[in-house]
Amino acid sequence: MTKLWRQGIALLTIALLTHTTVPQAPIPARTPVLLSTDVGNEIDDQWVITYLLLQPRLEVLGILSAHAPSLPDPSAQTSHRILVDLVENRLRMHTHPPLLAGSDLPLTDSKTPQSSPAIRFLLEISKPFSPEHRLDVLAIGAPTDVASAILTDPSVVDRIRVIQMGFIDEHGGDEYNILNDPRAEQVLLNSRVPLVIGPASVCRADLAMTFSHARELLATRGPIGAWLWQEYQDWYFRNVKPLRVDDFSKPWYIWDTVTVAYVLGLTKEHTAPRPIMRDDATFSGTDPQQTVTWITHVDSEQLWSDFIHRIDQYQHIRP
């Protein structure tokens, strides 16, 4: 009996092991994001686009090109051509999210939206989202297309959250992205859309990139690293040290990566009453009924480490 009992237990154990499903660890959900960028205006947008498309935690639903006065007219079309070249030639992505051109002009007033493929796409792609599950819209250029979407369909504020690089600090100020369409920024601030802002003061403190640090990070990182390193050098010698012959200590700032850092949880922030903005991008007071989230710190060490890891990983898979 004892031998038969042991055999029965063994057979039962085998049967249980054969038919029992071992629970699998859940696959982390990817965060859906949409990017609006004036790529081609400076060098930081290139870093953001590269990072977003190579970061597996993020699901990029589309990239929209924004206007900028430093780009040849029609500037959003110029930015769109640069965007397509970056994604398809620099990153060599044959399959990629939709790339759409935004408005070539800022708002004419705070009530009349512009029209563009980017605006229509933003409204359409946001439809499945809700106040409980929002689409993160990263705005790293003039906020014209986001504001136009809000003016066209005000209900979009219940489906998106806007994360932007803008203003000098929490007192406002004439930062480039905001000044390229102050009326559009007023639309965002006057709406109910959840708003996160990474100001220039934080970017200067935490996202400064010296010449030697950029070389260390990028120069030996395959074709993508070599391209970003060349872009950095071209910008640096043209804008940062045209006359400083032997001094390479002055950094440049990879401003717009503050938005990606926030989505990835690599920032500190606090919530404050929502400012009321004058036409010159200064603040005249606050709206106590609404709030804004201000980014106060970026973990740049972790940010750059992950950024380089994603470049290496991508080029290992697709040499």
NORNOR-V488804 format. One record per residue. N is the residue number from 1. SS is DSSP state (2 for helix, 1 for strand, 0 for the rest). Layout:
{{N SS} {N SS}}
//
This chain:
{{1 0} {2 2} {3 2} {4 2} {5 2} {6 2} {7 2} {8 2} {9 2} {10 2} {11 2} {12 2} {13 2} {14 2} {15 2} {16 2} {17 2} {18 2} {19 2} {20 0} {21 0} {22 0} {23 0} {24 0} {25 0} {26 0} {27 0} {28 0} {29 0} {30 0} {31 1} {32 1} {33 1} {34 1} {35 1} {36 1} {37 1} {38 0} {39 0} {40 0} {41 0} {42 0} {43 0} {44 2} {45 2} {46 2} {47 2} {48 2} {49 2} {50 2} {51 2} {52 2} {53 2} {54 2} {55 0} {56 0} {57 0} {58 1} {59 1} {60 1} {61 1} {62 1} {63 1} {64 1} {65 1} {66 0} {67 0} {68 0} {69 0} {70 0} {71 0} {72 0} {73 0} {74 0} {75 2} {76 2} {77 2} {78 2} {79 2} {80 2} {81 2} {82 2} {83 2} {84 2} {85 2} {86 2} {87 2} {88 2} {89 2} {90 2} {91 0} {92 0} {93 0} {94 0} {95 0} {96 0} {97 0} {98 1} {99 1} {100 1} {101 1} {102 0} {103 0} {104 0} {105 0} {106 0} {107 0} {108 0} {109 0} {110 0} {111 0} {112 0} {113 0} {114 0} {115 0} {116 0} {117 2} {118 2} {119 2} {120 2} {121 2} {122 2} {123 2} {124 2} {125 2} {126 0} {127 0} {128 0} {129 0} {130 1} {131 0} {132 0} {133 1} {134 0} {135 1} {136 1} {137 1} {138 1} {139 1} {140 1} {141 0} {142 0} {143 0} {144 2} {145 2} {146 2} {147 2} {148 2} {149 2} {150 2} {151 2} {152 2} {153 0} {154 2} {155 2} {156 2} {157 2} {158 2} {159 0} {160 1} {161 1} {162 1} {163 1} {164 1} {165 1} {166 0} {167 0} {168 0} {169 1} {170 0} {171 0} {172 1} {173 0} {174 0} {175 0} {176 2} {177 2} {178 2} {179 2} {180 0} {181 0} {182 2} {183 2} {184 2} {185 2} {186 2} {187 2} {188 2} {189 2} {190 2} {191 0} {192 0} {193 0} {194 1} {195 1} {196 1} {197 1} {198 1} {199 0} {200 2} {201 2} {202 2} {203 2} {204 2} {205 2} {206 2} {207 0} {208 1} {209 1} {210 0} {211 2} {212 2} {213 2} {214 2} {215 2} {216 2} {217 2} {218 2} {219 0} {220 0} {221 0} {222 2} {223 2} {224 2} {225 2} {226 2} {227 2} {228 2} {229 2} {230 2} {231 2} {232 2} {233 2} {234 2} {235 2} {236 2} {237 2} {238 2} {239 2} {240 2} {241 0} {242 0} {243 0} {244 0} {245 0} {246 0} {247 0} {248 0} {249 0} {250 0} {251 0} {252 1} {253 1} {254 0} {255 0} {256 0} {257 2} {258 2} {259 2} {260 2} {261 2} {262 2} {263 2} {264 0} {265 0} {266 0} {267 1} {268 1} {269 1} {270 1} {271 1} {272 1} {273 1} {274 1} {275 1} {276 1} {277 1} {278 0} {279 0} {280 0} {281 0} {282 1} {283 1} {284 1} {285 1} {286 1} {287 1} {288 1} {289 1} {290 1} {291 1} {292 1} {293 1} {294 1} {295 1} {296 1} {297 1} {298 1} {299 0} {300 2} {301 2} {302 2} {303 2} {304 2} {305 2} {306 2} {307 2} {308 2} {309 2} {310 2} {311 2} {312 2} {313 2} {314 2} {315 2} {316 2} {317 2} {318 0} {319 0}}
//
